[in-house]
Amino acid sequence: MTVVHEINTLVWLGELSRRYGRDITLGEVPEEVWDSLVLPGVDTVWLMGVWERSPAGLRIALQDEGLTASFRDALPDVTEADIAGSPYCVRNYVVDPVLGGPEGLAAARARLAARGMGLLLDYVPNHVAPDHPWLTERPDCMIRGSAEDLARDPGGFIETGGGICARGRDPYFPPWPDVVQLNAFSEELRTATVETLASIADQADGVRCDMAMLLMNDVFGKTWGDRAGTAPAEDFWPYVIPRVRERHPGFLFVAEAYWDLEGALQKQGFDHCYDKRLYDRLLHQDADSVRAHLGADLTYQHGLVRFLENHDEPRVAAVVPGDRERAAAVAVATLPGATLWHEGQFEGRKVRPPVFLSRRPQETVDEPLRAFYGRLLTAAVVVRRGEWRLVTPVGWPDNDTHRRLLAWTWTRTDARHLVVVNDSDGPAQARLPLPWDDLRGRPHRLTDLLDGAVYDRDGDELNDSGLFVSLPAWGCHVLEW
């Protein structure tokens, strides 16, 4: 199962340059740094933000008081030199020369491959920068506007070298000021998207598609109406993905997806889609809501990406610090599907720098948290194999705290594991009915892979009554049979 480690490429290389006292690009990263990315279970590194950023988009961003305020909040001593522009305002799908250009990326991919890891890159299907070549070379790719549109709605339209175009948007928020909207119904765009993704597939092993659901026919039609023209008979992604895979059969497609459209995007060809519902339920809701979510079809769950933070979300250590973060991390690490870890998460960073910045503030490493994640990642490699099954905790009349517990098993021929998470701020007890029918008649030893604790239990009791567990607030077990 895919495990992704996201790295903010520009910030990372800047910190390496300061550490080594020389400019370091992707082609010059020291071998020991690549070695440090070899984490237990991680098989894919997402180098976020490698493409050429837009000077035109940067000029627009610097005029946005809300954005510049967010830069100061994250980095109080920010200077204009620290503001590089958004990696999602793409000037061209060519690796930025500042990062080492295409040759540097090729070297980085080779270094990762030598360590058994693949490379994931970004693609932004919904919009491009106002100085992207397509505005003049492929104007039919855009949602066009008129002088009247611009005069009536200057926040929704922009005048570029390619004429007046709509600014990029999703249907629930104001337009993004620094990008131009692509037309998902345009045959020209679909052709251009296939060409671009095939080019990315020449340079990487997979792609993370930004806001992938915005290109779906029904979503796009509701967002843009008559401006988009007539919807094609075939949806956007079923047109694009198979044509890319004709040239690159094993290329991985990951979708940033919201609004409960993950299942639809899986059916349209994506290998994995963000599991934002699990994120929200683990961080803001209770165990019952998480358990209901985990009752979904297992094929669907295998196509999800479990995460606690990424470059769009607050740092989890700032939102739910301490034992609650650990409990959520145990869940994310041991569920079926793909897993996404964010660089800095293991060290307990609390500041999420806006993606426009090339520098972030220094923060003290939380060494106990880093040690915990080291144990957890190692345990997850052992646990997440075989058949996964959700376990329903059982309580008794005068104690309903069993509802606070989440539990599941992983079973294969040569190993069995049980994960239990107290997803609450109070103690919880329960009996856990186990899915194994050969427990009777012998003792069983359970070892917790997180802390080494050992528990000896009678097989008859396990078979008849289930395993008794008692956990403090946010407590966890990862038990090896």
Buried (B, 14 or more C-beta within 10 A) or exposed (E): BBBBBBBBBBBBBBBBBEEEEEEBBBBBBEEEBBEEBEBBBBBBBBBBBBBBBBBBBBEBBBEBEEBBEBBEEBBEEBEEEBBBBBBBBBBBBBBBEBBBBBEBBBBBBEBBEEBEBBBBBBBBBBBBBBBBBBBEEBBEBBBBBEEEBBEEEEEBBBEBEBBBBBBBBBEEEEBBBBBBBBBBBBEBBBBBBBEBBBBBBEBBBBBBBBBBBBBBBEBBBEBBEEBBEEBBEEBBBBBBBEBBBEEBEEBBBBBBBBBEBBBBBBEBBBBBBBBBBBBEBBBEBEBEBBBEBBEBEBEBBBBBBBBBBBBEBEBBBBBBBEBBBBBBBBBBBBBBBBBBBBBBBBBBBBBBBBBBBBBBBEBEEBEEBEEBBEBBBBBBBBBBBBEBEBBEBEBEEEEEBBBBBBBBBBBEEEEBBBBBBBBBEEEBBBBBBBEBEEBEEEEBEBEBBBEEEEEEBBBEBBBEEBBEBEBEBBBBBBBBB
